[in-house]
């Protein structure tokens, strides 16, 4: 009788986890996850794999990998702990622990790995969350002229991508310092948008698919923010989104 009860409880647990996983996938992809490409080292029983994230939320990481690259993959809901090291570039690296909760077969030998994660240090989880929100809100591919004005310099540069919170600009690395405030004059198409900004990070060849340059955070008022959002609406209709 006891054995039957335990078996029944185990079956119910797997059913619950399967339902929970379907709900996670549905809402994770449509609402809470942000598309983020960050270098990640994954340690599975001592073997380290150098990968890249596809999606990140506050509780889950989604990776797209090739099956043949792995000597061993644990089964879904395995109790095996995975150790991860996530590179946040100028924000440093953080260590995560996680468990594989599902493996999706995509196309050919391509797999999608769903990993639930946690950190031993609460501050690390906050750092990751803030980094993702600040740097990876929906971002659009653009190409227009920008003027960067500081108290002593006028720099002419090119915008590479744009979000409602900031912009990435291709420019020589020796012109601005991290944390420096400046005024940007954006010239998208036939518009002129002045906006106050702060140099949030500097790419020195580490960020994939981006040249050397600066990520700047907007310090805009509501009027300027409205102009930027209106332009982003135009880009949405043209499917210019990078992620």
C-alpha positions as CSV (number, residue, x, y, z in Angstrom):
1,X,0.0,0.0,0.0
2,X,2.8,2.4,0.9
3,X,4.7,1.5,-2.3
4,X,1.6,2.2,-4.4
5,X,1.1,5.6,-2.6
6,X,4.7,6.6,-3.2
7,X,4.4,5.5,-6.9
8,X,1.2,7.6,-7.2
9,X,2.9,10.6,-5.6
10,X,5.8,10.3,-8.0
11,X,3.5,10.2,-11.1
12,X,1.5,13.2,-9.8
13,X,4.8,15.1,-9.2
14,X,5.9,14.5,-12.8
15,X,2.5,15.5,-14.1
16,X,2.6,18.7,-12.1
17,X,6.2,19.5,-13.3
18,X,5.1,18.8,-17.0
19,X,2.2,21.2,-16.7
20,X,4.3,23.8,-14.9
21,X,6.9,23.5,-17.7
22,X,4.4,24.1,-20.4
23,X,3.2,27.2,-18.6
24,X,6.7,28.4,-18.1
25,X,7.5,28.0,-21.8
26,X,4.4,29.8,-22.9
27,X,4.7,32.8,-20.6
28,X,8.5,32.8,-20.5
29,X,8.8,33.3,-24.3
30,X,5.9,35.8,-24.6
31,X,6.4,38.0,-21.5
32,X,9.1,37.7,-19.0
33,X,12.2,36.7,-21.0
34,X,14.5,39.1,-22.8
35,X,16.7,38.0,-25.7
36,X,20.2,38.3,-24.4
37,X,23.5,37.1,-26.0
38,X,26.0,36.7,-23.2
39,X,29.1,34.4,-23.0
40,X,28.4,31.6,-20.6
41,X,30.7,28.8,-19.4
42,X,28.7,25.7,-18.4
43,X,30.3,23.0,-16.2
44,X,28.7,19.6,-16.5
45,X,30.4,17.0,-14.2
46,X,33.8,18.7,-14.7
47,X,33.6,19.3,-18.5
48,X,33.4,23.0,-19.4
49,X,31.4,24.2,-22.4
50,X,31.7,27.7,-23.7
51,X,28.3,28.8,-24.9
52,X,26.1,31.8,-25.4
53,X,22.7,32.6,-23.9
54,X,19.6,33.1,-26.0
55,X,17.0,34.2,-23.5
56,X,17.2,35.2,-19.8
57,X,14.5,35.8,-17.2
58,X,14.7,36.2,-13.4
59,X,14.5,32.4,-13.0
60,X,15.5,30.8,-16.2
61,X,18.2,30.7,-18.9
62,X,17.6,29.4,-22.4
63,X,20.5,28.1,-24.5
64,X,20.6,27.0,-28.1
65,X,23.4,24.3,-28.6
66,X,24.5,21.5,-30.9
67,X,24.0,18.0,-29.5
68,X,27.3,16.7,-30.8
69,X,29.2,19.3,-28.8
70,X,28.3,17.5,-25.6
71,X,29.9,14.4,-24.1
72,X,27.0,14.2,-21.7
73,X,23.7,16.0,-21.0
74,X,21.6,15.2,-17.9
75,X,17.9,14.3,-18.4
76,X,15.1,16.8,-17.8
77,X,14.5,17.4,-14.1
78,X,17.7,15.6,-13.1
79,X,19.0,16.5,-9.7
80,X,22.4,17.0,-11.2
81,X,23.6,20.6,-10.4
82,X,25.1,22.6,-13.3
83,X,27.7,25.3,-12.6
84,X,27.7,28.3,-14.8
85,X,29.8,31.4,-15.1
86,X,28.2,34.4,-16.9
87,X,30.2,37.2,-18.4
88,X,28.6,40.6,-18.0
89,X,31.5,42.4,-19.7
90,X,32.3,45.6,-17.8
91,X,30.0,44.5,-15.0
92,X,32.2,41.5,-14.3
93,X,31.3,37.8,-14.0
94,X,28.9,36.0,-11.8
95,X,28.6,32.4,-10.8
96,X,25.3,30.6,-11.1
97,X,24.0,27.2,-10.1
98,X,21.2,25.5,-12.0
99,X,19.3,22.4,-13.1
100,X,18.3,21.3,-16.6
101,X,14.5,21.3,-16.6
102,X,13.8,20.6,-20.3
103,X,15.5,19.9,-23.6
104,X,13.8,21.0,-26.9
105,X,14.7,19.4,-30.1
106,X,14.9,22.2,-32.7
107,X,16.2,21.3,-36.1
108,X,18.8,18.7,-37.0
109,X,21.2,18.3,-34.0
110,X,20.2,21.7,-32.6
111,X,18.8,21.6,-29.1
112,X,17.2,24.2,-26.8
113,X,18.2,23.8,-23.1
114,X,16.0,25.2,-20.4
115,X,17.9,25.8,-17.2
116,X,16.5,27.1,-13.9
117,X,19.1,29.0,-12.0
118,X,19.9,30.6,-8.7
119,X,22.9,32.3,-7.0
120,X,24.4,32.0,-3.6
121,X,24.7,35.8,-3.4
122,X,21.5,37.8,-3.7
123,X,23.4,40.8,-5.0
124,X,24.6,38.7,-8.0
125,X,21.0,38.0,-9.0
126,X,20.2,41.7,-8.7
127,X,23.3,42.6,-10.8
128,X,22.2,40.2,-13.5
129,X,18.6,41.5,-13.5
130,X,19.7,45.1,-13.7
131,X,22.2,44.4,-16.4
132,X,19.7,42.6,-18.6
133,X,17.1,45.3,-18.2
134,X,19.5,48.2,-18.8
135,X,21.3,46.7,-21.8
136,X,18.8,44.4,-23.4
137,X,15.4,46.0,-23.6
138,X,14.0,45.7,-27.2
139,X,16.7,47.2,-29.4
140,X,16.6,48.2,-33.1
141,X,19.2,48.2,-35.8
142,X,19.7,51.8,-37.0
143,X,22.3,53.8,-39.0
144,X,22.2,57.5,-38.6
145,X,24.5,60.4,-37.7
146,X,25.0,61.4,-34.1
147,X,26.8,64.4,-32.6
148,X,28.2,63.9,-29.1
149,X,28.8,67.1,-27.1
150,X,30.7,67.4,-23.9
151,X,32.2,70.5,-22.1
152,X,35.4,70.2,-24.2
153,X,34.6,68.0,-27.2
154,X,32.3,67.6,-30.2
155,X,32.4,64.1,-31.7
156,X,30.6,63.1,-34.9
157,X,29.7,59.4,-34.9
158,X,27.3,56.8,-36.2
159,X,24.4,55.2,-34.3
160,X,24.3,51.4,-34.6
161,X,21.3,50.4,-32.5
162,X,18.7,52.1,-30.4
163,X,16.2,51.3,-27.6
164,X,13.9,53.5,-25.4
165,X,16.6,53.5,-22.7
166,X,19.7,54.1,-24.7
167,X,21.9,53.8,-27.8
168,X,25.0,52.2,-29.0
169,X,27.3,54.5,-31.0
170,X,30.4,53.5,-33.1
171,X,33.2,55.9,-32.2
172,X,37.0,55.9,-31.3
173,X,37.6,54.5,-27.9
174,X,39.8,57.3,-26.6
175,X,37.1,60.1,-26.7
176,X,34.8,59.3,-23.8
177,X,35.0,57.9,-20.3
178,X,32.6,55.5,-18.5
179,X,30.2,57.5,-16.3
180,X,30.8,60.7,-18.4
181,X,27.7,62.8,-19.1
182,X,27.1,64.4,-22.5
183,X,24.5,65.8,-24.9
184,X,23.6,63.7,-27.9
185,X,22.0,65.2,-31.1
186,X,20.3,62.3,-32.9
187,X,19.6,62.7,-36.6
188,X,17.4,59.7,-37.6
189,X,16.1,60.3,-41.1
190,X,14.6,63.8,-41.2
191,X,14.4,64.2,-37.4
192,X,16.5,66.0,-34.9
193,X,16.4,64.7,-31.3
194,X,18.6,66.2,-28.6
195,X,18.9,64.1,-25.5
196,X,21.1,64.1,-22.4
197,X,23.0,60.8,-21.8
198,X,25.6,59.1,-19.7
199,X,28.3,56.7,-21.0
200,X,27.1,53.4,-19.4
201,X,29.7,51.0,-20.9
202,X,32.5,50.9,-23.5
203,X,32.9,48.1,-26.0
204,X,36.5,47.2,-26.6
205,X,35.9,44.4,-29.1
206,X,34.3,42.0,-26.5
207,X,30.7,42.3,-27.4
208,X,29.6,40.1,-30.3
209,X,28.5,41.7,-33.6
210,X,29.4,45.3,-32.4
211,X,32.4,47.5,-33.4
212,X,34.3,49.5,-30.8
213,X,32.2,52.2,-29.3
214,X,30.0,53.4,-26.5
215,X,26.7,52.3,-24.9
216,X,24.9,55.4,-23.6
217,X,22.0,55.5,-21.2
218,X,19.4,58.2,-21.9
219,X,18.7,60.8,-19.1
220,X,15.7,62.2,-21.0
221,X,12.7,64.2,-20.0
222,X,9.2,63.1,-21.0
223,X,9.1,65.3,-24.1
224,X,12.4,63.8,-25.5
225,X,11.3,60.3,-24.4
226,X,8.1,60.7,-26.4
227,X,10.1,61.6,-29.6
228,X,12.3,58.6,-29.2
229,X,9.3,56.3,-28.6
230,X,7.6,57.7,-31.7
231,X,10.6,56.9,-33.8
232,X,10.9,53.4,-32.3
233,X,7.3,52.8,-33.4
234,X,8.3,53.5,-36.9
235,X,11.2,51.0,-36.6
236,X,8.8,48.3,-35.1
237,X,6.7,48.5,-38.3
238,X,9.8,47.9,-40.4
239,X,10.9,44.8,-38.4
240,X,14.3,46.4,-37.6
241,X,14.5,44.8,-34.2
242,X,17.7,43.0,-33.3
243,X,16.2,41.0,-30.4
